[in-house]
Amino acid sequence: MKVLKRPKSGETTPTPHKYHKKSMNCIRVAINRYIQDIGREMDIVNGTEFKRENKFLDGLLKEK
């Protein structure tokens, strides 16, 4: 059994990213597909209603 040690004061541990870029895009596409399947007439990936949010997400993913 491996025992995890606490970092000493002053040491920093790398902060992992919560999701990979591809995973975030797949989640967005899956949500969009679900919205289409239940009969809603909106497109969260390519629609004009979500242009600002998509630019924000694209910028966030480019930083990683």
PDBQT receptor file of N, H, CA, C and O in Angstrom, charges set to zero:
ATOM      1  N   MET A   1       0.843  -1.175   0.000  1.00  0.00    +0.000 N 
ATOM      2  CA  MET A   1       0.000   0.000   0.000  1.00  0.00    +0.000 C 
ATOM      3  C   MET A   1       0.891   1.242   0.000  1.00  0.00    +0.000 C 
ATOM      4  O   MET A   1       1.821   1.352   0.800  1.00  0.00    +0.000 OA
ATOM      5  N   LYS A   2       0.595   2.174  -0.906  1.00  0.00    +0.000 N 
ATOM      6  H   LYS A   2      -0.160   2.085  -1.556  1.00  0.00    +0.000 HD
ATOM      7  CA  LYS A   2       1.377   3.399  -1.031  1.00  0.00    +0.000 C 
ATOM      8  C   LYS A   2       0.768   4.479  -0.153  1.00  0.00    +0.000 C 
ATOM      9  O   LYS A   2      -0.438   4.725  -0.198  1.00  0.00    +0.000 OA
ATOM     10  N   VAL A   3       1.602   5.112   0.638  1.00  0.00    +0.000 N 
ATOM     11  H   VAL A   3       2.581   4.912   0.674  1.00  0.00    +0.000 HD
ATOM     12  CA  VAL A   3       1.149   6.172   1.529  1.00  0.00    +0.000 C 
ATOM     13  C   VAL A   3       1.439   7.514   0.854  1.00  0.00    +0.000 C 
ATOM     14  O   VAL A   3       2.566   7.773   0.431  1.00  0.00    +0.000 OA
ATOM     15  N   LEU A   4       0.419   8.358   0.758  1.00  0.00    +0.000 N 
ATOM     16  H   LEU A   4      -0.497   8.148   1.101  1.00  0.00    +0.000 HD
ATOM     17  CA  LEU A   4       0.592   9.674   0.183  1.00  0.00    +0.000 C 
ATOM     18  C   LEU A   4       1.103  10.632   1.239  1.00  0.00    +0.000 C 
ATOM     19  O   LEU A   4       0.617  10.648   2.370  1.00  0.00    +0.000 OA
ATOM     20  N   LYS A   5       2.089  11.430   0.859  1.00  0.00    +0.000 N 
ATOM     21  H   LYS A   5       2.484  11.417  -0.059  1.00  0.00    +0.000 HD
ATOM     22  CA  LYS A   5       2.659  12.393   1.793  1.00  0.00    +0.000 C 
ATOM     23  C   LYS A   5       2.127  13.778   1.482  1.00  0.00    +0.000 C 
ATOM     24  O   LYS A   5       1.854  14.104   0.326  1.00  0.00    +0.000 OA
ATOM     25  N   ARG A   6       1.983  14.582   2.502  1.00  0.00    +0.000 N 
ATOM     26  H   ARG A   6       2.205  14.317   3.441  1.00  0.00    +0.000 HD
ATOM     27  CA  ARG A   6       1.586  15.973   2.311  1.00  0.00    +0.000 C 
ATOM     28  C   ARG A   6       2.778  16.753   1.779  1.00  0.00    +0.000 C 
ATOM     29  O   ARG A   6       3.919  16.489   2.161  1.00  0.00    +0.000 OA
ATOM     30  N   PRO A   7       2.516  17.713   0.899  1.00  0.00    +0.000 N 
ATOM     31  CA  PRO A   7       3.642  18.530   0.426  1.00  0.00    +0.000 C 
ATOM     32  C   PRO A   7       4.171  19.411   1.551  1.00  0.00    +0.000 C 
ATOM     33  O   PRO A   7       3.412  19.894   2.391  1.00  0.00    +0.000 OA
ATOM     34  N   LYS A   8       5.484  19.611   1.552  1.00  0.00    +0.000 N 
ATOM     35  H   LYS A   8       6.101  19.219   0.870  1.00  0.00    +0.000 HD
ATOM     36  CA  LYS A   8       6.093  20.476   2.562  1.00  0.00    +0.000 C 
ATOM     37  C   LYS A   8       5.704  21.910   2.278  1.00  0.00    +0.000 C 
ATOM     38  O   LYS A   8       5.341  22.244   1.150  1.00  0.00    +0.000 OA
ATOM     39  N   SER A   9       5.774  22.748   3.269  1.00  0.00    +0.000 N 
ATOM     40  H   SER A   9       6.069  22.477   4.186  1.00  0.00    +0.000 HD
ATOM     41  CA  SER A   9       5.386  24.144   3.066  1.00  0.00    +0.000 C 
ATOM     42  C   SER A   9       6.305  24.770   2.014  1.00  0.00    +0.000 C 
ATOM     43  O   SER A   9       7.520  24.577   2.039  1.00  0.00    +0.000 OA
ATOM     44  N   GLY A  10       5.708  25.513   1.104  1.00  0.00    +0.000 N 
ATOM     45  H   GLY A  10       4.720  25.670   1.085  1.00  0.00    +0.000 HD
ATOM     46  CA  GLY A  10       6.468  26.128   0.035  1.00  0.00    +0.000 C 
ATOM     47  C   GLY A  10       6.463  25.311  -1.247  1.00  0.00    +0.000 C 
ATOM     48  O   GLY A  10       6.707  25.855  -2.324  1.00  0.00    +0.000 OA
ATOM     49  N   GLU A  11       6.190  24.016  -1.150  1.00  0.00    +0.000 N 
ATOM     50  H   GLU A  11       5.992  23.574  -0.275  1.00  0.00    +0.000 HD
ATOM     51  CA  GLU A  11       6.112  23.179  -2.344  1.00  0.00    +0.000 C 
ATOM     52  C   GLU A  11       4.739  23.350  -2.991  1.00  0.00    +0.000 C 
ATOM     53  O   GLU A  11       3.721  23.446  -2.305  1.00  0.00    +0.000 OA
ATOM     54  N   THR A  12       4.730  23.384  -4.282  1.00  0.00    +0.000 N 
ATOM     55  H   THR A  12       5.556  23.306  -4.839  1.00  0.00    +0.000 HD
ATOM     56  CA  THR A  12       3.454  23.471  -4.985  1.00  0.00    +0.000 C 
ATOM     57  C   THR A  12       3.224  22.184  -5.741  1.00  0.00    +0.000 C 
ATOM     58  O   THR A  12       4.158  21.568  -6.255  1.00  0.00    +0.000 OA
ATOM     59  N   THR A  13       2.006  21.800  -5.799  1.00  0.00    +0.000 N 
ATOM     60  H   THR A  13       1.247  22.300  -5.381  1.00  0.00    +0.000 HD
ATOM     61  CA  THR A  13       1.641  20.618  -6.580  1.00  0.00    +0.000 C 
ATOM     62  C   THR A  13       0.958  21.094  -7.846  1.00  0.00    +0.000 C 
ATOM     63  O   THR A  13       0.226  22.083  -7.813  1.00  0.00    +0.000 OA
ATOM     64  N   PRO A  14       1.177  20.416  -8.960  1.00  0.00    +0.000 N 
ATOM     65  CA  PRO A  14       0.525  20.840 -10.201  1.00  0.00    +0.000 C 
ATOM     66  C   PRO A  14      -0.986  20.678 -10.098  1.00  0.00    +0.000 C 
ATOM     67  O   PRO A  14      -1.485  19.679  -9.581  1.00  0.00    +0.000 OA
ATOM     68  N   THR A  15      -1.701  21.675 -10.597  1.00  0.00    +0.000 N 
ATOM     69  H   THR A  15      -1.295  22.487 -11.017  1.00  0.00    +0.000 HD
ATOM     70  CA  THR A  15      -3.152  21.638 -10.579  1.00  0.00    +0.000 C 
ATOM     71  C   THR A  15      -3.642  20.953 -11.847  1.00  0.00    +0.000 C 
ATOM     72  O   THR A  15      -3.415  21.459 -12.946  1.00  0.00    +0.000 OA
ATOM     73  N   PRO A  16      -4.305  19.817 -11.714  1.00  0.00    +0.000 N 
ATOM     74  CA  PRO A  16      -4.774  19.124 -12.923  1.00  0.00    +0.000 C 
ATOM     75  C   PRO A  16      -5.975  19.840 -13.535  1.00  0.00    +0.000 C 
ATOM     76  O   PRO A  16      -6.756  20.471 -12.822  1.00  0.00    +0.000 OA
ATOM     77  N   HIS A  17      -6.120  19.744 -14.842  1.00  0.00    +0.000 N 
ATOM     78  H   HIS A  17      -5.486  19.232 -15.422  1.00  0.00    +0.000 HD
ATOM     79  CA  HIS A  17      -7.291  20.283 -15.512  1.00  0.00    +0.000 C 
ATOM     80  C   HIS A  17      -8.442  19.327 -15.270  1.00  0.00    +0.000 C 
ATOM     81  O   HIS A  17      -8.245  18.116 -15.169  1.00  0.00    +0.000 OA
ATOM     82  N   LYS A  18      -9.627  19.864 -15.178  1.00  0.00    +0.000 N 
ATOM     83  H   LYS A  18      -9.787  20.848 -15.260  1.00  0.00    +0.000 HD
ATOM     84  CA  LYS A  18     -10.775  19.020 -14.880  1.00  0.00    +0.000 C 
ATOM     85  C   LYS A  18     -11.161  18.147 -16.067  1.00  0.00    +0.000 C 
ATOM     86  O   LYS A  18     -11.503  16.978 -15.893  1.00  0.00    +0.000 OA
ATOM     87  N   TYR A  19     -11.107  18.708 -17.271  1.00  0.00    +0.000 N 
ATOM     88  H   TYR A  19     -10.828  19.658 -17.412  1.00  0.00    +0.000 HD
ATOM     89  CA  TYR A  19     -11.490  17.969 -18.460  1.00  0.00    +0.000 C 
ATOM     90  C   TYR A  19     -10.498  18.251 -19.583  1.00  0.00    +0.000 C 
ATOM     91  O   TYR A  19      -9.890  19.320 -19.634  1.00  0.00    +0.000 OA
ATOM     92  N   HIS A  20     -10.345  17.291 -20.470  1.00  0.00    +0.000 N 
ATOM     93  H   HIS A  20     -10.839  16.423 -20.428  1.00  0.00    +0.000 HD
ATOM     94  CA  HIS A  20      -9.536  17.501 -21.667  1.00  0.00    +0.000 C 
ATOM     95  C   HIS A  20     -10.352  18.308 -22.675  1.00  0.00    +0.000 C 
ATOM     96  O   HIS A  20     -11.579  18.363 -22.594  1.00  0.00    +0.000 OA
ATOM     97  N   LYS A  21      -9.654  18.931 -23.624  1.00  0.00    +0.000 N 
ATOM     98  H   LYS A  21      -8.657  18.886 -23.690  1.00  0.00    +0.000 HD
ATOM     99  CA  LYS A  21     -10.322  19.750 -24.637  1.00  0.00    +0.000 C 
ATOM    100  C   LYS A  21     -11.339  18.931 -25.421  1.00  0.00    +0.000 C 
ATOM    101  O   LYS A  21     -12.468  19.369 -25.641  1.00  0.00    +0.000 OA
ATOM    102  N   LYS A  22     -10.929  17.744 -25.836  1.00  0.00    +0.000 N 
ATOM    103  H   LYS A  22     -10.011  17.388 -25.657  1.00  0.00    +0.000 HD
ATOM    104  CA  LYS A  22     -11.818  16.896 -26.632  1.00  0.00    +0.000 C 
ATOM    105  C   LYS A  22     -13.049  16.482 -25.826  1.00  0.00    +0.000 C 
ATOM    106  O   LYS A  22     -14.148  16.390 -26.374  1.00  0.00    +0.000 OA
ATOM    107  N   SER A  23     -12.869  16.236 -24.537  1.00  0.00    +0.000 N 
ATOM    108  H   SER A  23     -11.977  16.311 -24.092  1.00  0.00    +0.000 HD
ATOM    109  CA  SER A  23     -13.996  15.850 -23.684  1.00  0.00    +0.000 C 
ATOM    110  C   SER A  23     -15.008  16.983 -23.573  1.00  0.00    +0.000 C 
ATOM    111  O   SER A  23     -16.215  16.746 -23.608  1.00  0.00    +0.000 OA
ATOM    112  N   MET A  24     -14.517  18.220 -23.439  1.00  0.00    +0.000 N 
ATOM    113  H   MET A  24     -13.536  18.413 -23.410  1.00  0.00    +0.000 HD
ATOM    114  CA  MET A  24     -15.429  19.364 -23.343  1.00  0.00    +0.000 C 
ATOM    115  C   MET A  24     -16.234  19.533 -24.626  1.00  0.00    +0.000 C 
ATOM    116  O   MET A  24     -17.433  19.809 -24.578  1.00  0.00    +0.000 OA
ATOM    117  N   ASN A  25     -15.579  19.368 -25.770  1.00  0.00    +0.000 N 
ATOM    118  H   ASN A  25     -14.605  19.144 -25.809  1.00  0.00    +0.000 HD
ATOM    119  CA  ASN A  25     -16.295  19.472 -27.042  1.00  0.00    +0.000 C 
ATOM    120  C   ASN A  25     -17.312  18.351 -27.194  1.00  0.00    +0.000 C 
ATOM    121  O   ASN A  25     -18.413  18.582 -27.694  1.00  0.00    +0.000 OA
ATOM    122  N   CYS A  26     -16.960  17.138 -26.770  1.00  0.00    +0.000 N 
ATOM    123  H   CYS A  26     -16.066  16.951 -26.364  1.00  0.00    +0.000 HD
ATOM    124  CA  CYS A  26     -17.895  16.019 -26.856  1.00  0.00    +0.000 C 
ATOM    125  C   CYS A  26     -19.107  16.232 -25.954  1.00  0.00    +0.000 C 
ATOM    126  O   CYS A  26     -20.229  15.890 -26.328  1.00  0.00    +0.000 OA
ATOM    127  N   ILE A  27     -18.885  16.793 -24.770  1.00  0.00    +0.000 N 
ATOM    128  H   ILE A  27     -17.974  17.071 -24.467  1.00  0.00    +0.000 HD
ATOM    129  CA  ILE A  27     -19.999  17.076 -23.856  1.00  0.00    +0.000 C 
ATOM    130  C   ILE A  27     -20.937  18.105 -24.477  1.00  0.00    +0.000 C 
ATOM    131  O   ILE A  27     -22.158  17.959 -24.415  1.00  0.00    +0.000 OA
ATOM    132  N   ARG A  28     -20.358  19.151 -25.078  1.00  0.00    +0.000 N 
ATOM    133  H   ARG A  28     -19.366  19.269 -25.128  1.00  0.00    +0.000 HD
ATOM    134  CA  ARG A  28     -21.170  20.199 -25.708  1.00  0.00    +0.000 C 
ATOM    135  C   ARG A  28     -21.985  19.622 -26.866  1.00  0.00    +0.000 C 
ATOM    136  O   ARG A  28     -23.163  19.947 -27.013  1.00  0.00    +0.000 OA
ATOM    137  N   VAL A  29     -21.372  18.776 -27.685  1.00  0.00    +0.000 N 
ATOM    138  H   VAL A  29     -20.415  18.512 -27.566  1.00  0.00    +0.000 HD
ATOM    139  CA  VAL A  29     -22.082  18.171 -28.817  1.00  0.00    +0.000 C 
ATOM    140  C   VAL A  29     -23.173  17.214 -28.324  1.00  0.00    +0.000 C 
ATOM    141  O   VAL A  29     -24.255  17.151 -28.909  1.00  0.00    +0.000 OA
ATOM    142  N   ALA A  30     -22.893  16.478 -27.262  1.00  0.00    +0.000 N 
ATOM    143  H   ALA A  30     -22.015  16.529 -26.787  1.00  0.00    +0.000 HD
ATOM    144  CA  ALA A  30     -23.898  15.551 -26.720  1.00  0.00    +0.000 C 
ATOM    145  C   ALA A  30     -25.107  16.310 -26.170  1.00  0.00    +0.000 C 
ATOM    146  O   ALA A  30     -26.246  15.888 -26.371  1.00  0.00    +0.000 OA
ATOM    147  N   ILE A  31     -24.867  17.421 -25.481  1.00  0.00    +0.000 N 
ATOM    148  H   ILE A  31     -23.942  17.764 -25.318  1.00  0.00    +0.000 HD
ATOM    149  CA  ILE A  31     -25.975  18.241 -24.979  1.00  0.00    +0.000 C 
ATOM    150  C   ILE A  31     -26.783  18.791 -26.144  1.00  0.00    +0.000 C 
ATOM    151  O   ILE A  31     -28.013  18.819 -26.097  1.00  0.00    +0.000 OA
ATOM    152  N   ASN A  32     -26.089  19.227 -27.187  1.00  0.00    +0.000 N 
ATOM    153  H   ASN A  32     -25.090  19.204 -27.224  1.00  0.00    +0.000 HD
ATOM    154  CA  ASN A  32     -26.772  19.750 -28.365  1.00  0.00    +0.000 C 
ATOM    155  C   ASN A  32     -27.636  18.675 -29.021  1.00  0.00    +0.000 C 
ATOM    156  O   ASN A  32     -28.765  18.943 -29.432  1.00  0.00    +0.000 OA
ATOM    157  N   ARG A  33     -27.104  17.467 -29.114  1.00  0.00    +0.000 N 
ATOM    158  H   ARG A  33     -26.187  17.250 -28.780  1.00  0.00    +0.000 HD
ATOM    159  CA  ARG A  33     -27.864  16.365 -29.705  1.00  0.00    +0.000 C 
ATOM    160  C   ARG A  33     -29.110  16.063 -28.875  1.00  0.00    +0.000 C 
ATOM    161  O   ARG A  33     -30.180  15.815 -29.431  1.00  0.00    +0.000 OA
ATOM    162  N   TYR A  34     -28.977  16.083 -27.552  1.00  0.00    +0.000 N 
ATOM    163  H   TYR A  34     -28.108  16.285 -27.101  1.00  0.00    +0.000 HD
ATOM    164  CA  TYR A  34     -30.123  15.847 -26.683  1.00  0.00    +0.000 C 
ATOM    165  C   TYR A  34     -31.195  16.916 -26.886  1.00  0.00    +0.000 C 
ATOM    166  O   TYR A  34     -32.385  16.610 -26.967  1.00  0.00    +0.000 OA
ATOM    167  N   ILE A  35     -30.758  18.168 -26.967  1.00  0.00    +0.000 N 
ATOM    168  H   ILE A  35     -29.792  18.417 -26.901  1.00  0.00    +0.000 HD
ATOM    169  CA  ILE A  35     -31.712  19.269 -27.177  1.00  0.00    +0.000 C 
ATOM    170  C   ILE A  35     -32.462  19.083 -28.491  1.00  0.00    +0.000 C 
ATOM    171  O   ILE A  35     -33.667  19.324 -28.562  1.00  0.00    +0.000 OA
ATOM    172  N   GLN A  36     -31.750  18.655 -29.526  1.00  0.00    +0.000 N 
ATOM    173  H   GLN A  36     -30.771  18.459 -29.468  1.00  0.00    +0.000 HD
ATOM    174  CA  GLN A  36     -32.388  18.408 -30.820  1.00  0.00    +0.000 C 
ATOM    175  C   GLN A  36     -33.364  17.233 -30.730  1.00  0.00    +0.000 C 
ATOM    176  O   GLN A  36     -34.444  17.276 -31.320  1.00  0.00    +0.000 OA
ATOM    177  N   ASP A  37     -32.989  16.186 -29.996  1.00  0.00    +0.000 N 
ATOM    178  H   ASP A  37     -32.112  16.151 -29.517  1.00  0.00    +0.000 HD
ATOM    179  CA  ASP A  37     -33.834  14.992 -29.877  1.00  0.00    +0.000 C 
ATOM    180  C   ASP A  37     -35.150  15.262 -29.147  1.00  0.00    +0.000 C 
ATOM    181  O   ASP A  37     -36.160  14.625 -29.445  1.00  0.00    +0.000 OA
ATOM    182  N   ILE A  38     -35.151  16.193 -28.198  1.00  0.00    +0.000 N 
ATOM    183  H   ILE A  38     -34.331  16.711 -27.956  1.00  0.00    +0.000 HD
ATOM    184  CA  ILE A  38     -36.398  16.460 -27.475  1.00  0.00    +0.000 C 
ATOM    185  C   ILE A  38     -37.263  17.494 -28.187  1.00  0.00    +0.000 C 
ATOM    186  O   ILE A  38     -38.310  17.898 -27.681  1.00  0.00    +0.000 OA
ATOM    187  N   GLY A  39     -36.809  17.921 -29.381  1.00  0.00    +0.000 N 
ATOM    188  H   GLY A  39     -35.958  17.593 -29.793  1.00  0.00    +0.000 HD
ATOM    189  CA  GLY A  39     -37.654  18.773 -30.211  1.00  0.00    +0.000 C 
ATOM    190  C   GLY A  39     -37.444  20.264 -30.061  1.00  0.00    +0.000 C 
ATOM    191  O   GLY A  39     -38.255  21.047 -30.555  1.00  0.00    +0.000 OA
ATOM    192  N   ARG A  40     -36.384  20.677 -29.398  1.00  0.00    +0.000 N 
ATOM    193  H   ARG A  40     -35.725  20.041 -28.997  1.00  0.00    +0.000 HD
ATOM    194  CA  ARG A  40     -36.120  22.112 -29.262  1.00  0.00    +0.000 C 
ATOM    195  C   ARG A  40     -35.461  22.617 -30.544  1.00  0.00    +0.000 C 
ATOM    196  O   ARG A  40     -34.635  21.923 -31.137  1.00  0.00    +0.000 OA
ATOM    197  N   GLU A  41     -35.815  23.787 -30.956  1.00  0.00    +0.000 N 
ATOM    198  H   GLU A  41     -36.486  24.351 -30.475  1.00  0.00    +0.000 HD
ATOM    199  CA  GLU A  41     -35.269  24.377 -32.177  1.00  0.00    +0.000 C 
ATOM    200  C   GLU A  41     -34.124  25.329 -31.844  1.00  0.00    +0.000 C 
ATOM    201  O   GLU A  41     -34.182  26.511 -32.184  1.00  0.00    +0.000 OA
ATOM    202  N   MET A  42     -33.090  24.827 -31.186  1.00  0.00    +0.000 N 
ATOM    203  H   MET A  42     -33.042  23.867 -30.910  1.00  0.00    +0.000 HD
ATOM    204  CA  MET A  42     -31.922  25.646 -30.888  1.00  0.00    +0.000 C 
ATOM    205  C   MET A  42     -30.671  24.810 -31.114  1.00  0.00    +0.000 C 
ATOM    206  O   MET A  42     -30.692  23.585 -30.997  1.00  0.00    +0.000 OA
ATOM    207  N   ASP A  43     -29.602  25.484 -31.435  1.00  0.00    +0.000 N 
ATOM    208  H   ASP A  43     -29.584  26.480 -31.531  1.00  0.00    +0.000 HD
ATOM    209  CA  ASP A  43     -28.318  24.835 -31.678  1.00  0.00    +0.000 C 
ATOM    210  C   ASP A  43     -27.279  25.536 -30.817  1.00  0.00    +0.000 C 
ATOM    211  O   ASP A  43     -26.897  26.672 -31.100  1.00  0.00    +0.000 OA
ATOM    212  N   ILE A  44     -26.819  24.861 -29.763  1.00  0.00    +0.000 N 
ATOM    213  H   ILE A  44     -27.129  23.939 -29.532  1.00  0.00    +0.000 HD
ATOM    214  CA  ILE A  44     -25.877  25.513 -28.854  1.00  0.00    +0.000 C 
ATOM    215  C   ILE A  44     -24.447  25.476 -29.386  1.00  0.00    +0.000 C 
ATOM    216  O   ILE A  44     -23.578  26.157 -28.841  1.00  0.00    +0.000 OA
ATOM    217  N   VAL A  45     -24.181  24.703 -30.428  1.00  0.00    +0.000 N 
ATOM    218  H   VAL A  45     -24.887  24.150 -30.871  1.00  0.00    +0.000 HD
ATOM    219  CA  VAL A  45     -22.834  24.622 -30.982  1.00  0.00    +0.000 C 
ATOM    220  C   VAL A  45     -22.639  25.655 -32.084  1.00  0.00    +0.000 C 
ATOM    221  O   VAL A  45     -21.640  26.374 -32.089  1.00  0.00    +0.000 OA
ATOM    222  N   ASN A  46     -23.595  25.736 -33.026  1.00  0.00    +0.000 N 
ATOM    223  H   ASN A  46     -24.406  25.152 -33.022  1.00  0.00    +0.000 HD
ATOM    224  CA  ASN A  46     -23.438  26.624 -34.177  1.00  0.00    +0.000 C 
ATOM    225  C   ASN A  46     -24.454  27.755 -34.229  1.00  0.00    +0.000 C 
ATOM    226  O   ASN A  46     -24.396  28.590 -35.132  1.00  0.00    +0.000 OA
ATOM    227  N   GLY A  47     -25.374  27.801 -33.290  1.00  0.00    +0.000 N 
ATOM    228  H   GLY A  47     -25.421  27.123 -32.556  1.00  0.00    +0.000 HD
ATOM    229  CA  GLY A  47     -26.425  28.812 -33.321  1.00  0.00    +0.000 C 
ATOM    230  C   GLY A  47     -25.941  30.196 -32.947  1.00  0.00    +0.000 C 
ATOM    231  O   GLY A  47     -24.926  30.363 -32.271  1.00  0.00    +0.000 OA
ATOM    232  N   THR A  48     -26.695  31.184 -33.404  1.00  0.00    +0.000 N 
ATOM    233  H   THR A  48     -27.519  31.048 -33.953  1.00  0.00    +0.000 HD
ATOM    234  CA  THR A  48     -26.320  32.571 -33.130  1.00  0.00    +0.000 C 
ATOM    235  C   THR A  48     -26.644  32.982 -31.692  1.00  0.00    +0.000 C 
ATOM    236  O   THR A  48     -26.057  33.935 -31.178  1.00  0.00    +0.000 OA
ATOM    237  N   GLU A  49     -27.569  32.277 -31.038  1.00  0.00    +0.000 N 
ATOM    238  H   GLU A  49     -28.045  31.504 -31.455  1.00  0.00    +0.000 HD
ATOM    239  CA  GLU A  49     -27.945  32.639 -29.665  1.00  0.00    +0.000 C 
ATOM    240  C   GLU A  49     -26.798  32.417 -28.689  1.00  0.00    +0.000 C 
ATOM    241  O   GLU A  49     -26.718  33.099 -27.667  1.00  0.00    +0.000 OA
ATOM    242  N   PHE A  50     -25.918  31.481 -28.985  1.00  0.00    +0.000 N 
ATOM    243  H   PHE A  50     -25.983  30.927 -29.815  1.00  0.00    +0.000 HD
ATOM    244  CA  PHE A  50     -24.840  31.117 -28.064  1.00  0.00    +0.000 C 
ATOM    245  C   PHE A  50     -23.469  31.497 -28.608  1.00  0.00    +0.000 C 
ATOM    246  O   PHE A  50     -22.469  30.880 -28.243  1.00  0.00    +0.000 OA
ATOM    247  N   LYS A  51     -23.409  32.497 -29.469  1.00  0.00    +0.000 N 
ATOM    248  H   LYS A  51     -24.221  32.998 -29.766  1.00  0.00    +0.000 HD
ATOM    249  CA  LYS A  51     -22.140  32.898 -30.086  1.00  0.00    +0.000 C 
ATOM    250  C   LYS A  51     -21.134  33.370 -29.039  1.00  0.00    +0.000 C 
ATOM    251  O   LYS A  51     -19.970  32.972 -29.076  1.00  0.00    +0.000 OA
ATOM    252  N   ARG A  52     -21.573  34.214 -28.106  1.00  0.00    +0.000 N 
ATOM    253  H   ARG A  52     -22.518  34.538 -28.075  1.00  0.00    +0.000 HD
ATOM    254  CA  ARG A  52     -20.665  34.733 -27.077  1.00  0.00    +0.000 C 
ATOM    255  C   ARG A  52     -20.144  33.613 -26.171  1.00  0.00    +0.000 C 
ATOM    256  O   ARG A  52     -18.957  33.572 -25.850  1.00  0.00    +0.000 OA
ATOM    257  N   GLU A  53     -21.023  32.718 -25.766  1.00  0.00    +0.000 N 
ATOM    258  H   GLU A  53     -21.988  32.750 -26.027  1.00  0.00    +0.000 HD
ATOM    259  CA  GLU A  53     -20.631  31.620 -24.888  1.00  0.00    +0.000 C 
ATOM    260  C   GLU A  53     -19.667  30.671 -25.591  1.00  0.00    +0.000 C 
ATOM    261  O   GLU A  53     -18.723  30.180 -24.972  1.00  0.00    +0.000 OA
ATOM    262  N   ASN A  54     -19.896  30.409 -26.877  1.00  0.00    +0.000 N 
ATOM    263  H   ASN A  54     -20.663  30.808 -27.379  1.00  0.00    +0.000 HD
ATOM    264  CA  ASN A  54     -19.014  29.531 -27.629  1.00  0.00    +0.000 C 
ATOM    265  C   ASN A  54     -17.635  30.153 -27.809  1.00  0.00    +0.000 C 
ATOM    266  O   ASN A  54     -16.627  29.448 -27.758  1.00  0.00    +0.000 OA
ATOM    267  N   LYS A  55     -17.578  31.474 -28.021  1.00  0.00    +0.000 N 
ATOM    268  H   LYS A  55     -18.397  32.047 -28.063  1.00  0.00    +0.000 HD
ATOM    269  CA  LYS A  55     -16.284  32.145 -28.121  1.00  0.00    +0.000 C 
ATOM    270  C   LYS A  55     -15.537  32.055 -26.797  1.00  0.00    +0.000 C 
ATOM    271  O   LYS A  55     -14.324  31.847 -26.776  1.00  0.00    +0.000 OA
ATOM    272  N   PHE A  56     -16.260  32.210 -25.695  1.00  0.00    +0.000 N 
ATOM    273  H   PHE A  56     -17.246  32.378 -25.711  1.00  0.00    +0.000 HD
ATOM    274  CA  PHE A  56     -15.644  32.113 -24.371  1.00  0.00    +0.000 C 
ATOM    275  C   PHE A  56     -15.070  30.708 -24.155  1.00  0.00    +0.000 C 
ATOM    276  O   PHE A  56     -13.930  30.563 -23.716  1.00  0.00    +0.000 OA
ATOM    277  N   LEU A  57     -15.858  29.683 -24.461  1.00  0.00    +0.000 N 
ATOM    278  H   LEU A  57     -16.785  29.801 -24.817  1.00  0.00    +0.000 HD
ATOM    279  CA  LEU A  57     -15.407  28.314 -24.278  1.00  0.00    +0.000 C 
ATOM    280  C   LEU A  57     -14.226  28.000 -25.186  1.00  0.00    +0.000 C 
ATOM    281  O   LEU A  57     -13.273  27.353 -24.753  1.00  0.00    +0.000 OA
ATOM    282  N   ASP A  58     -14.271  28.446 -26.435  1.00  0.00    +0.000 N 
ATOM    283  H   ASP A  58     -15.045  28.973 -26.787  1.00  0.00    +0.000 HD
ATOM    284  CA  ASP A  58     -13.155  28.217 -27.356  1.00  0.00    +0.000 C 
ATOM    285  C   ASP A  58     -11.888  28.888 -26.845  1.00  0.00    +0.000 C 
ATOM    286  O   ASP A  58     -10.805  28.306 -26.916  1.00  0.00    +0.000 OA
ATOM    287  N   GLY A  59     -12.014  30.095 -26.337  1.00  0.00    +0.000 N 
ATOM    288  H   GLY A  59     -12.893  30.567 -26.279  1.00  0.00    +0.000 HD
ATOM    289  CA  GLY A  59     -10.850  30.786 -25.764  1.00  0.00    +0.000 C 
ATOM    290  C   GLY A  59     -10.313  30.087 -24.550  1.00  0.00    +0.000 C 
ATOM    291  O   GLY A  59      -9.098  29.996 -24.372  1.00  0.00    +0.000 OA
ATOM    292  N   LEU A  60     -11.192  29.590 -23.711  1.00  0.00    +0.000 N 
ATOM    293  H   LEU A  60     -12.179  29.664 -23.857  1.00  0.00    +0.000 HD
ATOM    294  CA  LEU A  60     -10.784  28.871 -22.522  1.00  0.00    +0.000 C 
ATOM    295  C   LEU A  60     -10.042  27.589 -22.891  1.00  0.00    +0.000 C 
ATOM    296  O   LEU A  60      -9.042  27.246 -22.260  1.00  0.00    +0.000 OA
ATOM    297  N   LEU A  61     -10.526  26.887 -23.903  1.00  0.00    +0.000 N 
ATOM    298  H   LEU A  61     -11.339  27.166 -24.415  1.00  0.00    +0.000 HD
ATOM    299  CA  LEU A  61      -9.880  25.645 -24.321  1.00  0.00    +0.000 C 
ATOM    300  C   LEU A  61      -8.552  25.897 -25.018  1.00  0.00    +0.000 C 
ATOM    301  O   LEU A  61      -7.660  25.051 -24.962  1.00  0.00    +0.000 OA
ATOM    302  N   LYS A  62      -8.404  27.048 -25.675  1.00  0.00    +0.000 N 
ATOM    303  H   LYS A  62      -9.130  27.735 -25.720  1.00  0.00    +0.000 HD
ATOM    304  CA  LYS A  62      -7.133  27.370 -26.336  1.00  0.00    +0.000 C 
ATOM    305  C   LYS A  62      -6.044  27.680 -25.321  1.00  0.00    +0.000 C 
ATOM    306  O   LYS A  62      -4.863  27.479 -25.602  1.00  0.00    +0.000 OA
ATOM    307  N   GLU A  63      -6.426  28.169 -24.141  1.00  0.00    +0.000 N 
ATOM    308  H   GLU A  63      -7.385  28.333 -23.912  1.00  0.00    +0.000 HD
ATOM    309  CA  GLU A  63      -5.446  28.489 -23.103  1.00  0.00    +0.000 C 
ATOM    310  C   GLU A  63      -4.782  27.250 -22.539  1.00  0.00    +0.000 C 
ATOM    311  O   GLU A  63      -3.628  27.307 -22.114  1.00  0.00    +0.000 OA
ATOM    312  N   LYS A  64      -5.486  26.138 -22.529  1.00  0.00    +0.000 N 
ATOM    313  H   LYS A  64      -6.423  26.092 -22.874  1.00  0.00    +0.000 HD
ATOM    314  CA  LYS A  64      -4.957  24.913 -21.911  1.00  0.00    +0.000 C 
ATOM    315  C   LYS A  64      -3.803  24.343 -22.680  1.00  0.00    +0.000 C 
ATOM    316  O   LYS A  64      -3.249  23.315 -22.290  1.00  0.00    +0.000 OA
TER     317      LYS A  64
